[in-house]
Amino acid sequence: MGLWPKRGLLGRHRCEDRDAVPKALSSVGLEGFKNRPIDTLSGGQLQRALFARVLVQDADLILFDEPFNAIDTRTVTDLIGLIKRWHGEERTIMVVVHDLELVRQDFPDASGAACYRLGRCTQHALAGESSAGASIPRSMGRRCALVRAGRACPQPRARQ
């Protein structure tokens, strides 16, 4: 469970590994799921298990692509709390979401947001620029990326 980067293909689990897995499962609300096959988990339980894997990996850079799709509100709230904890630990976190209201509500400290349409950046805002996501359109069908530093995309060129 998330130990591949540390142990590799033939690496043996160590004592600290056997302690880390149940601790990570407990941190995401999956106590007692250590021996449960992954294909028996519900959507929310699976997402929690994937977050537990990130805990075991102990990475400084964490990337998420639509981590809150098709899961219940309680699970979303719990997982956002975990992301905020990682942010407090000064880890770099990138979350790709389509729900801009969720970005405004739960990630107000995001360094910025950018919207893409047909693979081209159409609009972006950084923290401090009229509140990082306020000018980003709400329309569906656009992908948004939160960024920690620098511009997510170049300034749009003026049309002639």
DSSP file with accessible surface (Angstrom, degrees, kcal/mol):
  #  RESIDUE AA STRUCTURE BP1 BP2  ACC     N-H-->O    O-->H-N    N-H-->O    O-->H-N    TCO  KAPPA ALPHA  PHI   PSI    X-CA   Y-CA   Z-CA
    1    1 A M              0   0   74      0, 0.0    55,-0.0     0, 0.0    49,-0.0   0.000 360.0 360.0 360.0  88.2    0.0    0.0    0.0
    2    2 A G        +     0   0   10      1,-0.1     4,-0.2    54,-0.1    48,-0.0   0.588 360.0 111.1  77.9   9.2    2.0    2.9   -1.3
    3    3 A L    >>  +     0   0    7      1,-0.2     4,-2.7     2,-0.1     3,-0.7   0.476  41.5  98.8 -96.4  -2.2    5.4    1.4   -0.4
    4    4 A W  H 3> S+     0   0  168      1,-0.2     4,-2.6     2,-0.2    -1,-0.2   0.913  81.3  52.3 -51.7 -48.3    6.6    0.8   -3.9
    5    5 A P  H 34 S+     0   0   92      0, 0.0    -1,-0.2     0, 0.0    -2,-0.1   0.851 118.2  38.0 -61.1 -29.5    8.8    4.0   -4.0
    6    6 A K  H <4 S+     0   0   97     -3,-0.7    -2,-0.2    -4,-0.2    -3,-0.1   0.820 131.5  23.1 -88.1 -34.3   10.5    3.0   -0.7
    7    7 A R  H  X S-     0   0   40     -4,-2.7     4,-0.6     4,-0.1    -3,-0.2   0.657  87.9-154.7-111.4 -23.0   10.8   -0.8   -1.2
    8    8 A G  T  <  -     0   0   33     -4,-2.6     3,-0.3    -5,-0.5    -1,-0.1  -0.108  48.9 -44.9  73.5-172.0   10.7   -1.5   -4.9
    9    9 A L  T  4 S+     0   0  135      1,-0.2    -1,-0.2     3,-0.0    -5,-0.0   0.913 139.2  23.5 -63.4 -47.1    9.6   -4.7   -6.6
   10   10 A L  T  4 S+     0   0  158     -3,-0.2    -1,-0.2     2,-0.1    -2,-0.2   0.341  90.9 125.8-106.7   6.6   11.4   -7.2   -4.4
   11   11 A G     <  -     0   0   36     -4,-0.6     2,-0.3    -3,-0.3    -4,-0.1  -0.370  56.2-127.1 -68.9 144.6   11.9   -5.2   -1.2
   12   12 A R        -     0   0  214     -2,-0.1     2,-0.2     1,-0.1    -1,-0.1  -0.664  24.1-107.7 -89.6 148.9   10.6   -6.6    2.0
   13   13 A H        -     0   0  100     -2,-0.3     2,-0.2     1,-0.1    -1,-0.1  -0.519  35.9-145.8 -72.6 141.1    8.3   -4.7    4.3
   14   14 A R     >  -     0   0  136     -2,-0.2     4,-2.0     1,-0.1     3,-0.4  -0.524  28.7 -97.7-101.2 173.8    9.9   -3.5    7.5
   15   15 A C  H  > S+     0   0   80      1,-0.3     4,-1.4     2,-0.2     5,-0.2   0.907 124.7  53.0 -59.0 -43.2    8.5   -3.1   11.0
   16   16 A E  H  > S+     0   0  104      1,-0.2     4,-2.0     2,-0.2    -1,-0.3   0.829 106.3  54.5 -65.5 -28.8    7.8    0.6   10.4
   17   17 A D  H  > S+     0   0    4     -3,-0.4     4,-1.9     2,-0.2    -1,-0.2   0.930 105.8  51.1 -66.8 -44.8    5.9   -0.3    7.2
   18   18 A R  H  < S+     0   0  131     -4,-2.0    -1,-0.2     1,-0.2    -2,-0.2   0.794 114.7  44.4 -65.2 -25.8    3.6   -2.7    9.1
   19   19 A D  H  X S+     0   0  104     -4,-1.4     4,-1.4    -5,-0.2    -1,-0.2   0.817 109.5  56.1 -83.1 -33.5    2.9    0.1   11.7
   20   20 A A  H  X S+     0   0   36     -4,-2.0     4,-2.6    -5,-0.2     5,-0.2   0.865  99.8  58.0 -69.9 -37.0    2.4    2.8    9.0
   21   21 A V  H  X S+     0   0   20     -4,-1.9     4,-2.6     2,-0.2     5,-0.2   0.967 109.0  41.2 -64.6 -53.3   -0.4    1.1    7.1
   22   22 A P  H  > S+     0   0   51      0, 0.0     4,-2.5     0, 0.0    -1,-0.2   0.901 115.6  52.8 -62.3 -34.5   -2.9    0.6    9.9
   23   23 A K  H  X S+     0   0  156     -4,-1.4     4,-2.1     2,-0.2    -2,-0.2   0.926 110.8  46.3 -64.1 -43.7   -2.1    4.1   11.2
   24   24 A A  H  X S+     0   0    5     -4,-2.6     4,-1.1     2,-0.2    -1,-0.2   0.918 112.3  50.4 -65.0 -43.5   -2.7    5.6    7.7
   25   25 A L  H ><>S+     0   0   11     -4,-2.6     5,-3.3     1,-0.2     3,-0.6   0.912 110.9  49.5 -61.1 -41.0   -6.0    3.6    7.4
   26   26 A S  H ><5S+     0   0   57     -4,-2.5     3,-1.6     4,-0.2     5,-0.3   0.899 104.7  58.9 -64.1 -38.4   -7.1    4.9   10.8
   27   27 A S  H 3<5S+     0   0   57     -4,-2.1    -1,-0.2     1,-0.3    -2,-0.2   0.753 110.0  43.1 -63.3 -25.2   -6.3    8.5    9.8
   28   28 A V  T <<5S-     0   0    6     -4,-1.1    -1,-0.3    -3,-0.6    -2,-0.2   0.239 124.1 -99.7-106.0  12.0   -8.7    8.3    6.9
   29   29 A G  T < 5S+     0   0   38     -3,-1.6    -3,-0.2    -4,-0.1    -2,-0.1   0.753  89.5 117.4  82.0  25.0  -11.5    6.5    8.9
   30   30 A L    > < +     0   0    5     -5,-3.3     3,-1.8    -6,-0.2    -4,-0.2  -0.187  33.6 162.9-118.2  42.3  -10.8    3.0    7.6
   31   31 A E  T 3  S+     0   0  113     -5,-0.3    -8,-0.0     1,-0.3    -7,-0.0  -0.321  70.5  21.4 -57.6 140.0   -9.9    1.2   10.9
   32   32 A G  T 3  S+     0   0   86    -10,-0.1     3,-0.3     1,-0.1    -1,-0.3   0.540  94.5 103.2  80.1   6.1  -10.2   -2.5   10.5
   33   33 A F    X   +     0   0   44     -3,-1.8     3,-1.6     1,-0.2    -2,-0.1   0.352  41.5 110.0-100.3   8.4   -9.8   -2.5    6.7
   34   34 A K  T 3  S+     0   0  112      1,-0.3    -1,-0.2    -4,-0.1    -3,-0.0   0.851  87.1  32.4 -56.0 -40.2   -6.2   -3.6    6.6
   35   35 A N  T 3  S+     0   0  149     -3,-0.3    -1,-0.3     2,-0.1    -2,-0.1   0.285  90.9 117.9-102.4  10.8   -6.9   -7.1    5.1
   36   36 A R  S <  S-     0   0  108     -3,-1.6     5,-0.1     1,-0.1     2,-0.1  -0.637  70.9-114.7 -82.0 129.1  -10.0   -6.1    3.0
   37   37 A P    >   -     0   0   74      0, 0.0     3,-1.9     0, 0.0     4,-0.2  -0.382  20.1-128.0 -62.2 140.1   -9.6   -6.6   -0.7
   38   38 A I  G >  S+     0   0   95      1,-0.3     3,-1.5     2,-0.2    11,-0.1   0.816 105.0  64.1 -63.0 -28.8   -9.6   -3.3   -2.6
   39   39 A D  G 3  S+     0   0  139      1,-0.3    -1,-0.3     7,-0.0     7,-0.0   0.530  96.2  59.7 -76.7  -0.6  -12.3   -4.5   -5.0
   40   40 A T  G <  S+     0   0   65     -3,-1.9    -1,-0.3     2,-0.1     2,-0.2   0.424  84.8 103.2-101.3  -0.3  -14.8   -4.8   -2.1
   41   41 A L  S <  S-     0   0   30     -3,-1.5     2,-0.0    -4,-0.2    -3,-0.0  -0.553  71.0-122.6 -84.3 148.3  -14.6   -1.1   -1.1
   42   42 A S     >  -     0   0   64     -2,-0.2     4,-2.9     1,-0.1     5,-0.2  -0.249  38.6 -95.2 -73.5 173.5  -17.3    1.4   -1.9
   43   43 A G  H  > S+     0   0   47      1,-0.2     4,-2.2     2,-0.2     5,-0.2   0.919 126.9  45.0 -58.9 -44.9  -16.3    4.5   -3.9
   44   44 A G  H  > S+     0   0    8      2,-0.2     4,-2.2     1,-0.2    -1,-0.2   0.897 113.6  49.6 -67.5 -39.6  -15.8    6.6   -0.8
   45   45 A Q  H  > S+     0   0   50      2,-0.2     4,-2.5     1,-0.2    -2,-0.2   0.906 110.1  51.4 -65.6 -40.1  -13.9    3.9    0.9
   46   46 A L  H  X S+     0   0   65     -4,-2.9     4,-2.3     2,-0.2    -2,-0.2   0.929 109.6  49.4 -61.9 -44.2  -11.7    3.4   -2.1
   47   47 A Q  H  X S+     0   0   34     -4,-2.2     4,-2.0     1,-0.2    -1,-0.2   0.911 110.9  50.0 -63.4 -40.2  -10.9    7.2   -2.2
   48   48 A R  H  X S+     0   0   18     -4,-2.2     4,-2.3     1,-0.2    -1,-0.2   0.910 109.3  52.1 -61.9 -41.5  -10.1    7.1    1.5
   49   49 A A  H  X S+     0   0   14     -4,-2.5     4,-1.9     1,-0.2    -2,-0.2   0.890 107.8  51.6 -62.6 -38.2   -7.8    4.1    0.9
   50   50 A L  H  X S+     0   0   57     -4,-2.3     4,-1.6     2,-0.2    -1,-0.2   0.886 109.4  49.6 -66.8 -37.1   -6.0    6.1   -1.9
   51   51 A F  H  X S+     0   0    2     -4,-2.0     4,-2.0     2,-0.2    -2,-0.2   0.883 107.6  54.8 -67.1 -36.4   -5.5    9.0    0.5
   52   52 A A  H  X S+     0   0    0     -4,-2.3     4,-2.3     1,-0.2    -2,-0.2   0.890 103.9  55.6 -62.0 -37.4   -4.1    6.5    3.0
   53   53 A R  H  X S+     0   0  101     -4,-1.9     4,-2.3     1,-0.2    -1,-0.2   0.914 105.6  51.1 -60.7 -41.2   -1.6    5.4    0.4
   54   54 A V  H  X>S+     0   0   20     -4,-1.6     4,-1.5     1,-0.2     5,-0.7   0.905 107.8  53.3 -63.2 -39.3   -0.5    9.0    0.1
   55   55 A L  H  <5S+     0   0   28     -4,-2.0     3,-0.3     1,-0.2    -2,-0.2   0.925 109.4  47.9 -60.2 -44.0    0.0    9.1    3.8
   56   56 A V  H  <5S+     0   0    6     -4,-2.3    -2,-0.2     1,-0.2    -1,-0.2   0.896 109.0  53.6 -65.6 -37.7    2.2    6.0    3.7
   57   57 A Q  H  <5S-     0   0   66     -4,-2.3    -1,-0.2    -5,-0.2    -2,-0.2   0.786  90.1-155.8 -68.3 -28.7    4.3    7.4    0.9
   58   58 A D  T  <5 -     0   0   92     -4,-1.5    -3,-0.1    -3,-0.3     2,-0.1   0.898  24.8-179.8  55.5  46.0    4.9   10.6    2.9
   59   59 A A      < -     0   0   30     -5,-0.7    -1,-0.2     1,-0.1     3,-0.1  -0.449  35.4-148.2 -80.9 151.5    5.5   12.7   -0.2
   60   60 A D  S    S+     0   0  128      1,-0.2    32,-2.7    -2,-0.1     2,-0.5   0.678  91.5  51.5 -86.9 -22.4    6.4   16.4   -0.3
   61   61 A L  E    S-a   92   0A 103     30,-0.2     2,-0.5    32,-0.0    32,-0.2  -0.982  71.0-175.9-118.8 122.2    4.6   16.9   -3.6
   62   62 A I  E     -a   93   0A   7     30,-2.9    32,-2.7    -2,-0.5     2,-0.4  -0.979   3.7-168.9-124.6 124.9    1.0   15.6   -3.9
   63   63 A L  E     -a   94   0A 113     -2,-0.5     2,-0.4    30,-0.2    32,-0.2  -0.947   3.9-174.8-115.5 133.5   -1.0   15.7   -7.1
   64   64 A F  E     -a   95   0A  23     30,-2.7    32,-2.3    -2,-0.4     2,-0.6  -0.992  11.9-163.1-128.4 136.5   -4.8   15.0   -7.2
   65   65 A D  E    S-a   96   0A 126     -2,-0.4    32,-0.1    30,-0.2    30,-0.1  -0.950  79.5 -31.0-117.9 107.3   -7.0   14.7  -10.3
   66   66 A E  S >  S+     0   0   29     30,-2.8     3,-1.1    -2,-0.6    -1,-0.1   0.918  74.9 169.9  51.9  57.1  -10.7   15.0   -9.4
   67   67 A P  T 3   +     0   0    2      0, 0.0    -1,-0.1     0, 0.0    30,-0.1   0.639  69.9  53.3 -74.3 -10.4  -10.3   13.4   -5.9
   68   68 A F  T >  S+     0   0   21     11,-0.0     3,-0.8     2,-0.0     2,-0.2   0.274  76.4 124.3-109.6  10.5  -13.9   14.4   -4.8
   69   69 A N  T <  S-     0   0   97     -3,-1.1     3,-0.1     1,-0.2    28,-0.0  -0.527  80.8  -2.1 -74.0 137.7  -15.9   12.9   -7.7
   70   70 A A  T 3  S+     0   0  105     -2,-0.2     2,-0.3     1,-0.2    -1,-0.2   0.805 102.0 116.8  58.6  34.0  -18.7   10.5   -6.9
   71   71 A I    <   -     0   0   28     -3,-0.8    -1,-0.2   -28,-0.1    -3,-0.0  -0.941  68.2 -95.6-128.7 157.9  -18.1   10.4   -3.1
   72   72 A D     >  -     0   0   83     -2,-0.3     4,-2.3     1,-0.1     5,-0.2  -0.193  33.9-109.5 -71.4 162.1  -20.4   11.4   -0.2
   73   73 A T  H  > S+     0   0  114      1,-0.2     4,-2.7     2,-0.2     5,-0.2   0.865 116.3  54.4 -60.9 -40.0  -20.2   14.8    1.5
   74   74 A R  H  > S+     0   0  177      2,-0.2     4,-2.6     1,-0.2    -1,-0.2   0.922 109.4  47.6 -62.8 -43.1  -18.7   13.5    4.7
   75   75 A T  H  > S+     0   0    4      2,-0.2     4,-2.8     1,-0.2     5,-0.3   0.927 111.1  51.5 -64.3 -42.4  -15.9   11.8    2.8
   76   76 A V  H  X S+     0   0   21     -4,-2.3     4,-2.7     1,-0.2     5,-0.2   0.949 111.5  47.8 -57.0 -47.9  -15.2   15.0    0.9
   77   77 A T  H  X S+     0   0   88     -4,-2.7     4,-2.1     1,-0.2    -2,-0.2   0.925 113.0  47.7 -60.8 -45.3  -15.1   17.0    4.1
   78   78 A D  H  X S+     0   0   64     -4,-2.6     4,-1.6     1,-0.2    -1,-0.2   0.917 113.6  47.1 -63.0 -42.6  -12.7   14.5    5.8
   79   79 A L  H  X S+     0   0    2     -4,-2.8     4,-2.4     2,-0.2    -2,-0.2   0.879 109.4  53.0 -71.0 -35.3  -10.4   14.4    2.7
   80   80 A I  H  X S+     0   0    6     -4,-2.7     4,-2.7    -5,-0.3    -1,-0.2   0.909 106.8  54.4 -64.1 -38.4  -10.3   18.2    2.4
   81   81 A G  H  X S+     0   0   40     -4,-2.1     4,-2.0    -5,-0.2    -2,-0.2   0.900 107.8  49.4 -60.0 -39.0   -9.3   18.3    6.1
   82   82 A L  H  X S+     0   0   12     -4,-1.6     4,-2.4     2,-0.2    -2,-0.2   0.917 109.6  50.9 -67.2 -41.3   -6.4   15.9    5.3
   83   83 A I  H  X S+     0   0    5     -4,-2.4     4,-2.4     1,-0.2    -2,-0.2   0.923 109.9  50.3 -62.0 -41.4   -5.3   18.1    2.4
   84   84 A K  H  X S+     0   0  101     -4,-2.7     4,-2.3     2,-0.2    -1,-0.2   0.880 108.2  53.4 -65.5 -34.8   -5.4   21.1    4.7
   85   85 A R  H  X S+     0   0  113     -4,-2.0     4,-1.2     2,-0.2    -2,-0.2   0.937 109.4  47.9 -62.9 -45.8   -3.3   19.2    7.2
   86   86 A W  H  <>S+     0   0    0     -4,-2.4     5,-1.9     1,-0.2     3,-0.4   0.898 109.5  53.3 -61.8 -39.4   -0.7   18.5    4.5
   87   87 A H  H ><5S+     0   0   80     -4,-2.4     3,-2.0     1,-0.2    -1,-0.2   0.917 105.9  53.4 -61.1 -41.5   -0.8   22.1    3.5
   88   88 A G  H 3<5S+     0   0   62     -4,-2.3    -1,-0.2     1,-0.3    -2,-0.2   0.755 102.8  57.8 -63.7 -25.4    0.0   23.0    7.1
   89   89 A E  T 3<5S-     0   0   85     -4,-1.2    -1,-0.3    -3,-0.4    -2,-0.2   0.268 121.3-112.5 -85.0   8.2    3.0   20.7    7.0
   90   90 A E  T < 5 +     0   0  172     -3,-2.0     2,-0.3     1,-0.2    -3,-0.2   0.806  64.8 151.5  63.4  35.6    4.2   22.8    4.0
   91   91 A R      < -     0   0   25     -5,-1.9     2,-0.5   -30,-0.0    -1,-0.2  -0.648  50.6-114.3 -87.5 154.2    3.8   20.1    1.4
   92   92 A T  E     -a   61   0A  59    -32,-2.7   -30,-2.9    -2,-0.3     2,-0.4  -0.801  38.2-175.1 -90.6 125.4    3.1   21.2   -2.2
   93   93 A I  E     -a   62   0A  21     -2,-0.5     2,-0.5   -32,-0.2   -30,-0.2  -0.984  13.0-170.9-127.9 129.5   -0.4   20.1   -3.2
   94   94 A M  E     -a   63   0A  67    -32,-2.7   -30,-2.7    -2,-0.4     2,-0.5  -0.989   7.7-174.5-120.6 125.4   -2.0   20.4   -6.6
   95   95 A V  E     -a   64   0A   2     -2,-0.5    51,-0.9   -32,-0.2     2,-0.6  -0.983  10.8-158.1-123.2 125.0   -5.7   19.6   -7.0
   96   96 A V  E     +aB  65 145A  37    -32,-2.3   -30,-2.8    -2,-0.5     2,-0.3  -0.917  27.4 158.9-101.9 122.0   -7.5   19.5  -10.3
   97   97 A V  E     - B   0 144A   4     47,-0.8    47,-0.8    -2,-0.6    -2,-0.0  -0.968  41.6-152.4-140.0 156.8  -11.3   20.0   -9.9
   98   98 A H  S    S+     0   0   68     -2,-0.3     2,-1.2    45,-0.1    44,-0.1   0.564  78.8  88.7 -98.7 -16.4  -14.2   21.1  -12.1
   99   99 A D     >  +     0   0   87      1,-0.2     4,-1.5    45,-0.1     3,-0.4  -0.686  51.6 179.6 -88.9  93.3  -16.3   22.4   -9.1
  100  100 A L  H  > S+     0   0   17     -2,-1.2     4,-2.5     1,-0.2    -1,-0.2   0.798  79.6  61.2 -67.9 -26.4  -15.2   26.0   -8.8
  101  101 A E  H  > S+     0   0   80      2,-0.2     4,-2.5     1,-0.2    -1,-0.2   0.903 102.9  51.3 -65.4 -38.6  -17.5   26.6   -5.9
  102  102 A L  H  >>S+     0   0   19     -3,-0.4     4,-3.1     2,-0.2     5,-0.5   0.907 109.1  51.5 -62.6 -39.9  -15.6   23.9   -4.0
  103  103 A V  H  X5S+     0   0   11     -4,-1.5     4,-2.0     1,-0.2    -2,-0.2   0.951 112.7  44.7 -61.8 -48.8  -12.4   25.7   -4.8
  104  104 A R  H  <5S+     0   0   64     -4,-2.5    -2,-0.2     1,-0.2    -1,-0.2   0.893 120.9  39.8 -62.5 -40.8  -13.8   29.0   -3.5
  105  105 A Q  H  <5S+     0   0  132     -4,-2.5    -2,-0.2    -5,-0.2    -1,-0.2   0.917 129.6  23.0 -77.3 -45.3  -15.3   27.4   -0.4
  106  106 A D  H  <5S+     0   0   32     -4,-3.1    -3,-0.2    -5,-0.2    -2,-0.2   0.583 126.0  41.9-105.5 -13.2  -12.6   25.0    0.7
  107  107 A F    ><< +     0   0   24     -4,-2.0     3,-1.8    -5,-0.5    -1,-0.2  -0.315  60.3 143.1-128.0  52.0   -9.4   26.3   -0.9
  108  108 A P  T 3  S+     0   0   86      0, 0.0    24,-0.2     0, 0.0    -1,-0.1   0.754  73.4  57.5 -66.0 -19.8   -9.5   30.0   -0.3
  109  109 A D  T 3  S+     0   0  129     -3,-0.1    18,-0.1    18,-0.1    -5,-0.1   0.309  75.6 134.4 -91.8   8.5   -5.7   30.1    0.3
  110  110 A A    <   -     0   0   19     -3,-1.8    22,-0.2    -7,-0.2    38,-0.1  -0.298  61.5-131.1 -57.9 142.5   -4.9   28.6   -3.1
  111  111 A S  S    S-     0   0   36     36,-0.4    16,-3.1     1,-0.2     2,-0.3   0.712  73.8 -41.2 -69.8 -20.1   -2.1   30.4   -4.8
  112  112 A G  E     -C  126   0A   0     14,-0.3    35,-0.9    35,-0.2     2,-0.3  -0.976  48.4-130.3 173.6 174.8   -4.1   30.6   -8.0
  113  113 A A  E     -CD 125 146A   3     12,-2.3    12,-2.3    19,-0.4     2,-0.3  -0.986  13.6-165.3-145.9 151.8   -6.5   29.0  -10.5
  114  114 A A  E     -CD 124 145A   0     31,-0.8    31,-1.5    -2,-0.3     2,-0.4  -0.996   9.6-146.5-140.4 143.8   -6.5   28.7  -14.2
  115  115 A C  E     -CD 123 144A   0      8,-3.0     7,-2.8    -2,-0.3     8,-1.3  -0.931  12.9-165.4-112.4 138.7   -9.2   27.7  -16.7
  116  116 A Y  E     -CD 121 143A  55     27,-2.1    27,-1.6    -2,-0.4     2,-0.4  -0.938   6.6-173.6-121.8 140.7   -8.5   25.8  -19.9
  117  117 A R  E >  S-C  120   0A 116      3,-2.6     3,-1.7    -2,-0.4    25,-0.1  -0.988  78.0 -10.1-134.4 125.2  -10.8   25.3  -22.9
  118  118 A L  T 3  S-     0   0  164     -2,-0.4    -1,-0.1     1,-0.3     3,-0.1   0.875 130.6 -54.7  54.7  39.4   -9.8   23.0  -25.7
  119  119 A G  T 3  S+     0   0   52      1,-0.2     2,-0.4    24,-0.0    -1,-0.3   0.498 116.4 109.1  78.8   2.9   -6.3   22.7  -24.2
  120  120 A R  E <  S-C  117   0A 175     -3,-1.7    -3,-2.6    33,-0.0     2,-0.4  -0.933  73.9-117.0-116.8 137.6   -5.7   26.5  -24.1
  121  121 A a  E     +C  116   0A  28     -2,-0.4    -5,-0.3    -5,-0.2     3,-0.1  -0.542  34.2 174.5 -69.6 122.8   -5.5   28.6  -21.1
  122  122 A T  E     -     0   0A  52     -7,-2.8     2,-0.3    -2,-0.4    -6,-0.2   0.697  62.3  -1.2-102.7 -24.9   -8.3   31.1  -21.3
  123  123 A Q  E     +C  115   0A  60     -8,-1.3    -8,-3.0    32,-0.1    -1,-0.4  -0.975  59.2 177.4-163.7 146.1   -8.1   32.8  -17.9
  124  124 A H  E     -C  114   0A  19     -2,-0.3     2,-0.3   -10,-0.2   -10,-0.2  -0.985   5.8-169.3-149.8 160.4   -6.1   32.7  -14.8
  125  125 A A  E     -C  113   0A   1    -12,-2.3   -12,-2.3    -2,-0.3     2,-0.3  -0.987  10.2-149.4-148.6 144.6   -5.8   34.5  -11.5
  126  126 A L  E >   -C  112   0A  34     -2,-0.3     3,-2.4   -14,-0.2   -14,-0.3  -0.771  43.3 -78.0-108.8 160.3   -3.2   34.4   -8.7
  127  127 A A  T 3  S+     0   0   59    -16,-3.1    -1,-0.1    -2,-0.3     3,-0.1  -0.283 121.8  29.0 -54.2 137.6   -3.8   35.0   -5.0
  128  128 A G  T 3  S+     0   0   77      1,-0.1     2,-1.0    -3,-0.0    -1,-0.3   0.265  91.8 107.3  91.3 -12.0   -4.1   38.7   -4.4
  129  129 A E  S <  S-     0   0   70     -3,-2.4     6,-0.3     1,-0.2     5,-0.2  -0.780 114.9 -49.4 -99.4  89.4   -5.5   39.4   -7.8
  130  130 A S  S    S-     0   0   84     -2,-1.0     4,-0.3     4,-0.1     5,-0.3   0.899 117.3 -44.9  45.4  52.5   -9.2   40.1   -7.1
  131  131 A S  S >  S-     0   0   78      1,-0.1     3,-3.8     2,-0.1     4,-0.4   0.932  77.6 -96.5  52.2 110.3   -9.3   36.9   -4.9
  132  132 A A  T 3  S+     0   0   16      1,-0.3   -19,-0.4   -22,-0.2    -1,-0.1   0.460 115.8  21.1 -30.6 -32.5   -7.7   34.1   -6.7
  133  133 A G  T >  S+     0   0   16    -21,-0.1     3,-1.2   -25,-0.1    -1,-0.3   0.450  92.8 100.5-119.3   2.8  -10.7   32.4   -8.3
  134  134 A A  T <  S+     0   0   51     -3,-3.8    -2,-0.1    -4,-0.3    -3,-0.1   0.844  88.9  41.0 -62.3 -35.3  -13.2   35.3   -8.3
  135  135 A S  T 3  S+     0   0   49     -4,-0.4    -1,-0.3    -6,-0.3    -2,-0.1   0.508  89.0 107.8 -92.1  -1.9  -12.8   36.2  -11.9
  136  136 A I  S <  S-     0   0    4     -3,-1.2   -22,-0.0     1,-0.1    -3,-0.0  -0.600  77.9-113.5 -76.6 128.4  -12.6   32.6  -13.1
  137  137 A P        -     0   0   35      0, 0.0    -1,-0.1     0, 0.0    -2,-0.1  -0.222  11.3-140.1 -62.8 152.9  -15.8   31.7  -15.0
  138  138 A R        +     0   0  169    -38,-0.0   -38,-0.2   -39,-0.0   -37,-0.1   0.410  56.2 130.8 -90.8  -0.3  -18.1   29.1  -13.5
  139  139 A S    >   -     0   0   55      1,-0.1     3,-0.6     2,-0.1     2,-0.1  -0.242  57.1-124.1 -64.4 140.4  -18.9   27.4  -16.8
  140  140 A M  T 3  S+     0   0  142      1,-0.2     3,-0.1   -41,-0.0    -1,-0.1  -0.353  90.2  55.5 -72.4 163.7  -18.7   23.6  -17.0
  141  141 A G  T 3  S+     0   0   57      1,-0.3     2,-0.4    -2,-0.1    -1,-0.2   0.464  84.9 105.4  88.6   1.6  -16.5   22.1  -19.6
  142  142 A R    <   -     0   0   56     -3,-0.6     2,-0.4   -44,-0.1    -1,-0.3  -0.915  63.8-137.9-113.7 142.8  -13.4   24.0  -18.5
  143  143 A R  E     - D   0 116A 124    -27,-1.6   -27,-2.1    -2,-0.4     2,-0.4  -0.809  16.9-158.4 -98.0 139.8  -10.6   22.5  -16.5
  144  144 A C  E     -BD  97 115A   6    -47,-0.8   -47,-0.8    -2,-0.4     2,-0.4  -0.924   4.9-165.2-120.0 141.7   -9.1   24.4  -13.6
  145  145 A A  E     -BD  96 114A  14    -31,-1.5   -31,-0.8    -2,-0.4     2,-0.4  -0.990  13.0-142.5-125.8 129.6   -5.6   24.0  -12.1
  146  146 A L  E     - D   0 113A  15    -51,-0.9     2,-0.3    -2,-0.4   -33,-0.2  -0.739  21.9-161.8 -85.9 140.5   -4.6   25.4   -8.8
  147  147 A V        -     0   0   22    -35,-0.9   -36,-0.4    -2,-0.4   -35,-0.2  -0.921  20.5-155.6-126.4 149.7   -1.0   26.6   -8.7
  148  148 A R  S    S+     0   0   97     -2,-0.3     2,-0.3     1,-0.3    -1,-0.1   0.785  77.7   3.0 -92.6 -31.5    1.4   27.3   -5.9
  149  149 A A  S    S+     0   0   88      2,-0.0    -1,-0.3   -23,-0.0   -37,-0.0  -0.995 106.2  13.5-155.5 149.9    3.7   29.8   -7.5
  150  150 A G  S    S-     0   0   51     -2,-0.3     2,-0.3    -3,-0.1    -3,-0.1  -0.045  96.8 -45.7  74.5 177.9    4.1   31.6  -10.8
  151  151 A R        -     0   0  113      1,-0.1    -3,-0.1   -25,-0.1   -37,-0.1  -0.656  38.6-145.4 -86.9 140.5    1.6   31.9  -13.5
  152  152 A A  S    S-     0   0   28     -2,-0.3    -1,-0.1     1,-0.2   -38,-0.1   0.772  83.4  -1.2 -74.1 -27.1   -0.3   28.8  -14.6
  153  153 A a  S    S-     0   0   11    -33,-0.0    -1,-0.2    -3,-0.0   -33,-0.0  -0.978  88.9 -82.6-156.0 162.9   -0.4   30.0  -18.2
  154  154 A P        -     0   0  106      0, 0.0     3,-0.1     0, 0.0    -2,-0.0  -0.272  57.6 -86.2 -68.3 158.9    0.7   32.9  -20.2
  155  155 A Q        -     0   0  117      1,-0.1   -32,-0.1   -32,-0.0   -34,-0.0  -0.411  54.5-102.3 -59.6 135.6   -1.3   36.1  -20.4
  156  156 A P        -     0   0   77      0, 0.0     2,-0.2     0, 0.0    -1,-0.1  -0.379  38.4-117.3 -61.7 139.4   -3.9   35.8  -23.2
  157  157 A R        -     0   0  215      1,-0.1     2,-0.2    -3,-0.1     0, 0.0  -0.546  30.0-104.9 -76.9 145.4   -2.9   37.7  -26.3
  158  158 A A        -     0   0   93     -2,-0.2     2,-0.3     1,-0.1    -1,-0.1  -0.462  36.4-119.8 -68.1 137.9   -5.1   40.5  -27.5
  159  159 A R              0   0  244     -2,-0.2    -1,-0.1     1,-0.0     0, 0.0  -0.583 360.0 360.0 -79.3 142.9   -7.2   39.6  -30.5
  160  160 A Q              0   0  241     -2,-0.3    -1,-0.0     0, 0.0     0, 0.0  -0.683 360.0 360.0-101.1 360.0   -6.6   41.7  -33.6
